[in-house]
Amino acid sequence: MNVPTWIIAAASAVTIAISSAAGALTPTASTTTDVEKTYSVGGQLRIGGSVAYSISNANGTITVTVGSVENDSPTTASGPIRLRVILTSAPINGGAFNYYMIGEGSLDPLQPQFAYTNFTLTLPLFAPPDGTYYVYVGVFEQEAGCASAGGFCVDDYISFANRLSVMGGVFTVQGADPASANAIEYYHAQFGHYFFTAIQDEISKLDSGFFQGWTRTGRSFGVWAYDIGGTAAVCRFFSTSFGPKSSHFYTPLASECEIVKNNPDWQYEGIVAYVDLPLGDGTCPTGIPLYRLYNQGMGGAPNHRYTTSEAIRADMIANGWIPEGYGAIGVIACLPY
């Protein structure tokens, strides 16, 4: 496992023809600044803000609302873009995956540091074989070297807590596992810090502005609300020792939890969630991997970002954050979604 140095420092795919174009969408300049990505030859596309979908069985359509699709690259224009709603039989847990595409919209290439913001697409709905599926909205880019059909490879995606059941072409939303909870990610622009919580009272206060400076990133992931058997408790800590900034830290590792409890810079807040632990090589026997990234104290205060997105993980590393966790890529936990 990669040692958390901050502690020391601080003390098969289905191919369907394009069904709809984005129409009059006009890209605008993005405020995001980033370094060039190294894992692809095209633009650095990312989904931001809130993402939602709704299905009309009667009309045979799926409507997708997206906060933003951004090209974070400072130098490289993207290739042609496809926004796809996809279904998988198992959670995406890194690497290649097979999916059924139930809706697709086309977007023109984005110039460096430009974005499509706050848009809605209503698309023809395509039915997969009968079954129950995990749901994702992904942004795919056509780029040289992509081996997928049509040359479109996924740059980023958003997952949803609820699954979809399909029977005879009729879609039904299935409730999330009652033992699971949706952890919402927030960002504090002044601090440059990330924070997540699955506690509803905290979510309400953050959304209302009771805790000032925090806004949703549009990202979320699933955790277990209680121990379902064999899961690890997630300890949370709070610190004001790096004023004027404060910071939180989370760990599902009992040994790490005890270390931080004995660090006078950090206040133990309790257990806030439960997760499964990965194997020593960072693989998840069940569920999807959660990556932990550390900012190396940039800006004068430690902060970690926790994400299930490989694209975000790559972006954070390119911007000087380091992975922490099990295996070569730094997996800290395994999640239900």
C-alpha positions as CSV (number, residue, x, y, z in Angstrom):
1,M,0.0,0.0,0.0
2,N,1.2,3.5,-0.8
3,V,2.1,5.3,2.5
4,P,-0.1,8.4,3.1
5,T,2.8,10.9,3.4
6,W,0.4,13.7,4.4
7,I,0.3,12.1,7.9
8,I,4.0,12.4,8.2
9,A,4.0,16.0,6.9
10,A,1.1,17.0,9.2
11,A,2.8,15.4,12.6
12,S,-19.8,-5.9,-25.6
13,A,-20.5,-3.0,-26.8
14,V,-23.6,-2.5,-28.9
15,T,-23.2,-0.3,-32.0
16,I,-26.2,1.9,-32.8
17,A,-26.3,4.7,-35.3
18,I,-26.3,8.3,-34.1
19,S,-29.8,9.2,-33.3
20,S,-29.8,12.9,-32.6
21,A,-27.7,16.0,-32.9
22,A,-27.2,18.7,-30.3
23,G,-28.8,21.2,-32.5
24,A,-28.1,24.8,-31.6
25,L,-25.8,24.2,-28.7
26,T,-23.1,26.8,-28.5
27,P,-19.9,26.2,-26.6
28,T,-18.7,28.8,-24.2
29,A,-15.3,29.6,-22.6
30,S,-14.6,27.3,-19.6
31,T,-13.1,28.6,-16.4
32,T,-11.4,25.3,-15.7
33,T,-7.6,25.3,-15.9
34,D,-5.7,22.1,-16.3
35,V,-2.5,20.6,-17.7
36,E,-2.5,18.6,-20.9
37,K,-3.6,15.0,-20.4
38,T,-1.2,12.2,-21.3
39,Y,-3.5,9.2,-21.5
40,S,-5.1,10.2,-24.8
41,V,-4.3,12.0,-28.0
42,G,-7.5,14.0,-28.1
43,G,-9.0,16.7,-25.9
44,Q,-9.5,16.2,-22.2
45,L,-13.3,15.9,-21.9
46,R,-15.1,15.9,-18.6
47,I,-18.7,15.9,-17.4
48,G,-19.4,18.5,-14.7
49,G,-22.4,19.8,-12.7
50,S,-25.6,18.0,-12.2
51,V,-26.6,15.2,-14.5
52,A,-30.1,13.6,-14.7
53,Y,-32.1,11.5,-17.1
54,S,-35.8,10.5,-17.5
55,I,-37.4,7.9,-19.7
56,S,-40.8,8.0,-21.5
57,N,-41.9,4.5,-22.4
58,A,-45.0,6.0,-24.1
59,N,-43.0,8.3,-26.4
60,G,-39.9,6.0,-26.7
61,T,-37.5,8.7,-25.7
62,I,-34.9,9.4,-23.0
63,T,-34.2,13.0,-21.9
64,V,-30.8,13.8,-20.5
65,T,-29.9,17.0,-18.7
66,V,-26.2,17.9,-18.2
67,G,-24.5,20.6,-16.3
68,S,-21.5,20.7,-18.6
69,V,-19.3,18.9,-21.0
70,E,-15.8,20.5,-20.8
71,N,-12.6,20.3,-22.7
72,D,-10.1,20.9,-20.0
73,S,-7.1,20.8,-22.3
74,P,-5.3,24.1,-22.6
75,T,-3.9,23.3,-26.0
76,T,-5.8,20.5,-27.8
77,A,-9.2,20.6,-29.5
78,S,-11.3,17.5,-29.0
79,G,-12.5,15.2,-31.7
80,P,-16.3,14.8,-32.4
81,I,-18.2,14.0,-29.2
82,R,-21.0,11.6,-28.4
83,L,-23.1,11.8,-25.2
84,R,-24.3,8.3,-24.5
85,V,-26.6,6.8,-21.9
86,I,-25.3,3.3,-21.4
87,L,-26.3,0.2,-19.4
88,T,-24.0,-2.4,-17.9
89,S,-24.8,-5.8,-16.3
90,A,-22.2,-5.2,-13.6
91,P,-20.7,-2.0,-12.2
92,I,-17.8,-0.5,-14.2
93,N,-14.7,-1.1,-12.1
94,G,-11.9,0.1,-14.3
95,G,-10.5,-1.1,-17.6
96,A,-12.5,-2.3,-20.6
97,F,-16.2,-2.9,-20.2
98,N,-19.2,-3.9,-22.3
99,Y,-22.4,-1.9,-22.5
100,Y,-25.7,-1.4,-24.2
101,M,-26.4,2.1,-25.5
102,I,-30.0,3.2,-25.0
103,G,-29.6,6.8,-26.2
104,E,-27.0,8.9,-28.0
105,G,-26.5,12.6,-28.9
106,S,-23.9,14.2,-31.1
107,L,-21.9,17.3,-30.1
108,D,-19.4,19.2,-32.2
109,P,-15.7,19.2,-31.2
110,L,-14.7,21.5,-28.4
111,Q,-11.9,24.0,-28.7
112,P,-9.4,24.0,-25.7
113,Q,-10.9,25.4,-22.5
114,F,-14.4,25.5,-24.0
115,A,-17.6,23.8,-22.7
116,Y,-21.2,23.0,-23.4
117,T,-23.2,24.1,-20.4
118,N,-26.7,23.5,-18.9
119,F,-28.2,21.6,-21.9
120,T,-30.9,19.0,-22.4
121,L,-31.2,16.4,-25.1
122,T,-34.3,14.3,-25.9
123,L,-33.2,11.2,-27.7
124,P,-34.8,8.1,-29.3
125,L,-34.8,5.3,-26.8
126,F,-33.3,1.9,-27.7
127,A,-34.1,-1.2,-25.6
128,P,-31.5,-3.7,-24.6
129,P,-32.3,-7.4,-23.8
130,D,-34.5,-8.0,-20.8
131,G,-32.6,-7.6,-17.5
132,T,-31.6,-5.2,-14.7
133,Y,-28.8,-2.8,-15.4
134,Y,-26.5,-0.2,-13.9
135,V,-26.9,3.2,-15.5
136,Y,-24.2,5.7,-16.7
137,V,-24.1,8.9,-18.8
138,G,-20.8,9.0,-20.6
139,V,-19.0,11.4,-22.8
140,F,-17.2,9.7,-25.7
141,E,-14.6,11.2,-28.0
142,Q,-13.5,10.2,-31.5
143,E,-9.8,10.0,-31.4
144,A,-7.0,8.3,-33.3
145,G,-5.9,5.0,-31.7
146,C,-9.4,4.3,-30.2
147,A,-10.2,0.6,-31.1
148,S,-14.0,0.9,-30.3
149,A,-16.5,0.9,-33.1
150,G,-16.6,4.3,-34.9
151,G,-13.4,5.3,-33.1
152,F,-15.2,6.7,-30.0
153,C,-13.7,6.0,-26.6
154,V,-15.1,7.1,-23.2
155,D,-13.4,10.1,-21.6
156,D,-15.6,10.4,-18.5
157,Y,-18.9,9.1,-17.1
158,I,-21.4,9.6,-14.3
159,S,-23.1,6.7,-12.4
160,F,-26.5,6.6,-10.8
161,A,-27.7,5.0,-7.6
162,N,-30.9,3.5,-9.1
163,R,-30.8,0.7,-11.6
164,L,-33.0,0.2,-14.6
165,S,-35.1,-2.9,-15.2
166,V,-36.1,-3.7,-18.8
167,M,-38.8,-6.2,-19.7
168,G,-40.2,-6.5,-23.2
169,G,-38.8,-3.0,-24.1
170,V,-40.4,-1.3,-21.1
171,F,-38.1,0.5,-18.7
172,T,-38.7,0.6,-14.9
173,V,-36.5,2.4,-12.4
174,Q,-35.4,0.1,-9.5
175,G,-34.7,1.5,-6.1
176,A,-31.1,1.5,-4.8
177,D,-30.1,-1.1,-2.3
178,P,-31.7,0.0,1.0
179,A,-28.4,-0.5,2.8
180,S,-26.6,1.9,0.5
181,A,-26.4,5.7,0.6
182,N,-25.4,8.3,-2.0
183,A,-22.2,10.2,-1.0
184,I,-22.2,13.7,-2.6
185,E,-19.0,15.5,-3.5
186,Y,-18.5,19.3,-2.8
187,Y,-15.7,21.7,-3.7
188,H,-14.6,24.9,-1.9
189,A,-13.1,27.2,-4.5
190,Q,-11.3,29.5,-2.0
191,F,-9.7,26.5,-0.2
192,G,-9.2,24.4,-3.3
193,H,-10.5,21.5,-1.2
194,Y,-12.9,18.6,-1.8
195,F,-15.3,17.1,0.7
196,F,-18.0,14.4,0.5
197,T,-20.8,13.3,2.7
198,A,-23.6,10.8,2.7
199,I,-25.2,12.3,5.8
200,Q,-28.5,13.9,4.7
201,D,-28.4,16.7,7.3
202,E,-25.0,17.8,6.1
203,I,-26.1,17.6,2.5
204,S,-29.1,19.9,3.2
205,K,-26.9,22.4,5.1
206,L,-24.2,22.4,2.4
207,D,-26.8,22.9,-0.4
208,S,-28.6,25.7,1.5
209,G,-25.3,27.6,2.1
210,F,-25.4,27.1,5.9
211,F,-21.7,25.9,5.4
212,Q,-20.5,28.7,3.2
213,G,-18.2,28.3,0.2
214,W,-19.1,24.8,-0.8
215,T,-20.8,23.8,-4.1
216,R,-21.6,20.4,-5.6
217,T,-19.2,19.1,-8.2
218,G,-21.9,16.9,-9.7
219,R,-20.1,13.8,-8.6
220,S,-21.3,11.2,-6.2
221,F,-20.7,7.5,-5.4
222,G,-22.4,4.8,-3.3
223,V,-21.4,3.7,0.2
224,W,-23.0,1.4,2.7
225,A,-25.0,3.2,5.3
226,Y,-24.3,0.4,7.9
227,D,-22.2,-2.7,8.2
228,I,-23.8,-5.3,6.0
229,G,-21.3,-7.9,7.1
230,G,-17.6,-7.9,6.5
231,T,-17.4,-4.2,5.6
232,A,-14.9,-1.7,6.9
233,A,-16.0,1.4,8.9
234,V,-14.9,4.8,7.4
235,C,-13.4,7.1,10.1
236,R,-13.7,10.8,9.5
237,F,-11.4,13.5,10.9
238,F,-11.5,17.3,11.0
239,S,-8.7,19.8,11.4
240,T,-8.3,23.5,11.8
241,S,-4.5,23.3,12.3
242,F,-3.8,24.6,8.9
243,G,-5.5,28.0,9.2
244,P,-7.2,29.8,7.7
245,K,-8.2,26.6,5.9
246,S,-9.8,23.6,7.5
247,S,-9.7,20.1,6.2
248,H,-11.3,16.6,6.5
249,F,-9.8,13.2,6.1
250,Y,-11.4,9.8,5.6
251,T,-10.0,6.3,6.0
252,P,-11.5,2.8,6.0
253,L,-8.3,1.4,7.4
254,A,-8.4,0.6,11.1
255,S,-4.7,1.0,11.5
256,E,-4.7,4.4,9.8
257,C,-7.7,5.5,11.8
258,E,-5.8,4.7,15.0
259,I,-2.7,6.6,13.8
260,V,-4.7,9.8,13.0
261,K,-6.6,9.5,16.3
262,N,-3.2,10.0,18.0
263,N,-2.3,13.0,15.9
264,P,-3.2,16.2,17.8
265,D,-3.8,18.1,14.6
266,W,-6.9,16.0,13.8
267,Q,-10.2,15.7,15.6
268,Y,-12.0,12.4,15.3
269,E,-15.6,12.9,14.1
270,G,-16.8,9.3,14.1
271,I,-17.8,6.6,11.6
272,V,-19.6,8.1,8.6
273,A,-20.0,5.2,6.2
274,Y,-19.0,1.6,5.5
275,V,-17.1,0.2,2.4
276,D,-15.5,-3.0,1.2
277,L,-11.7,-3.2,1.1
278,P,-9.7,-4.0,-2.0
279,L,-7.2,-6.8,-2.3
280,G,-3.5,-6.0,-1.8
281,D,-3.0,-5.4,-5.5
282,G,-5.8,-2.8,-5.6
283,T,-8.4,-5.0,-7.3
284,C,-12.0,-5.1,-6.1
285,P,-13.6,-8.6,-5.8
286,T,-17.0,-6.9,-5.8
287,G,-18.1,-3.4,-6.5
288,I,-16.1,-0.5,-8.1
289,P,-12.8,1.0,-7.0
290,L,-12.6,4.3,-5.1
291,Y,-9.4,6.2,-5.7
292,R,-7.8,8.5,-3.1
293,L,-5.6,11.4,-4.2
294,Y,-3.5,13.6,-1.9
295,N,-2.7,17.3,-2.7
296,Q,0.7,17.1,-1.0
297,G,-0.2,20.1,1.1
298,M,-0.5,22.5,-1.8
299,G,-2.0,25.8,-0.8
300,G,-0.8,25.3,2.8
301,A,-3.2,22.6,3.9
302,P,-3.6,18.9,3.3
303,N,-6.7,17.7,1.3
304,H,-7.7,14.5,-0.3
305,R,-10.0,13.8,-3.2
306,Y,-12.0,10.5,-3.4
307,T,-13.3,9.5,-6.8
308,T,-14.5,6.6,-8.8
309,S,-13.6,8.3,-12.1
310,E,-10.4,7.2,-13.9
311,A,-10.5,10.5,-15.8
312,I,-10.6,12.6,-12.7
313,R,-7.8,10.5,-11.1
314,A,-5.6,11.1,-14.1
315,D,-6.4,14.8,-14.1
316,M,-5.5,15.2,-10.4
317,I,-2.2,13.3,-10.8
318,A,-1.4,15.6,-13.8
319,N,-2.0,18.5,-11.5
320,G,0.4,17.3,-8.8
321,W,-1.8,15.1,-6.6
322,I,-0.5,11.7,-5.6
323,P,-2.4,8.4,-5.4
324,E,-2.8,6.7,-2.0
325,G,-4.1,3.2,-1.4
326,Y,-3.7,-0.4,-2.5
327,G,-1.9,-1.4,-5.6
328,A,0.0,0.6,-8.2
329,I,-3.0,2.9,-8.9
330,G,-4.0,3.6,-5.3
331,V,-7.4,2.1,-4.6
332,I,-8.6,2.9,-1.0
333,A,-12.0,1.1,-1.1
334,C,-14.6,-0.8,-3.1
335,L,-18.1,0.7,-3.4
336,P,-21.6,-0.6,-4.4
337,Y,-21.8,2.0,-7.2
